[in-house]
Amino acid sequence: MLWRKIARHGLVLVATVLLGGLLSAMLVRLAPGFDVDESQLDPRLNAESVRALRDSRRAQRNVFTFYFHSLQAAGHGDLGTSISLGRPIRSLLHERSPLTLRLVGIGLLLSWSLALALALSGAWLRISAYDVGATVLSGTFLCIPAAVLALLSVLWNVPGALAIALIVFPRVYRYVRNVLDKAYRLPHILTARAKGAGETRILTWHVLPVAAPQLLAVAGVSVSIAVGAAIPVEALCGLAGVGQLAWQAALSRDLPLLTTITVLVTLVTLLANSSADVIGHMLRGQRV
Amino acid sequence: MSIWRRVACAILLLVAGLSLAAPWLAPTGYAKQFRETAGAPPSRQHWLGTDDIGRDRFARVLYGTRISLLLAPAAALLSTLMAAFIGGLAGYLGGAWERGAMAVTDLFLSLPWLFLLITVRALLPLSVSPMVSVVVTFSVLGALGWTAAARVLCATAGSLRNADFVRQARVSGLSGTRLFWVHVLPNLKPVLYAQFWISIPAFILSEANLGILGLGVSEPMPSWGSLLKELEGLISVREEPWKFVPLLLLVVVVTSFQLVLSSQEEVAA
């Protein structure tokens, strides 16, 4: 049963990633001004060079051919060359992904720590004023655009990872609070509390096993939110990560780079969601 | 209606009223430059000071609020209609239609919202007239924001497909199209209504993000996004706190929307 679930997830993942890459390539191809290449206007280029540039552009005109060739090359480890930066995409990603991974990883860790700390302390204390305070705090961050938080992090010299954490935190907190609140209201928790079980024991033995699958699903979604948050943070804080690369690729209409990043982002978010789903399924299976 | 919702409604009405009264409250307009007082602090003449090129910030805030508050609902209407058409019809038809529509929806949802928005907006022309940039920005928001709503509507329409009254109408000989328009669509109204209102604050925030990243409404037209872009050159909060007024207004408006919509979210869920 579990293997069938994993296989189904894998199939859906591959199909969605391939479709995502094709869709992004089609969008870029259909975008107004795709055929215009400013380098062709360079007066220093002779007729032969301009023709060579046009030929290379023509090769990208048929989006299906372009995408098929890209996939074939990707199979051999060649992700193509960025038009705007004139460098192999593989080396660009290799250089920039460690920073993005670190930012997203630390951001997720901080946001989850804050969300769990607030939600758990709220559930333990059961003071309505505390709960309202935490909700107002998360609600305020929810109402501030991600790009503003990125700008403020530059102004106050705050690390980019903290800006990502503050963008992700309110979205995570809302769900975590509801899941834990619901779990703490279950009858067997009340019984355990009435029998004198300590809060730590209630949390680890009775609440977490019930809430874990749902929390894992939120964790999967939070990866997608953090990846999205990395774009304004890296672009506005001048951090040379994949988010900034995506931003530059979008502005310069760099078809190969944009398609590769779209496939990569789709792959990361789908992998996170599928892993959360499969682990949640395993945990549910264990409980049964 | 709770007291907080009433207060939120009053704030929204007040802000909308003030923004609509912009031509009377700020007769100088949002584009007029006062070159001799560029970058000036608040004064009797310019309540919120002037920006780096001497435009009255108060006028720009009022006009920017008007643009964001008028066009976010327009984008929400577009996305809700698309969601109703795609999600509602897919749910009603079921089978391969439903699977196909949901595969496309899943594809859109698998990409982070801001990444998708930036990518699609950047593909469209950026050097356009201010009015066209307003239309393009909010059209992109509307055209891409339907996916989450389509999922909800597909599920709701799917449950209606096998409802007793729909089955009865079907065996009575009612055609598929008429059945959808007369019996299914009216029952989707509460969800559509909720989705419409929920989309508005989300689109206001998205426009602000696009504006700050330079992909929103172009100059000299103001919007909350372009007004917040001013924070980029901020030296210190203590020295120029008036530059935070657009952010404060945005937070107050979005919070008010959240308070008013808390009941709508329950319907959508």
Interface residues (C-beta under 8 A of the other chain):
Chain A: V12 A15 T16 L19 G20 L23 S24 L27 V28 L30 A31 P32 G33 G139 T140 L142 C143 I144 P145 A146 A147 V148 L151 L152 L155 S224 I225 V227 G228 A229 I231 P232 A235 L236 A246 W247 A250 L251 R253 L258 T262 V265 T266 T269 L270 N273
Chain B: A103 D106 L107 S110 L111 P112 W113 L114 F115 I118 T119 V120 R121 A122 L123 L124 P125 P201 L205 A208 N209 I212 L213 G225 L228 L231 E232 L234 V237 L247 L250 V251 V254 T255 Q258
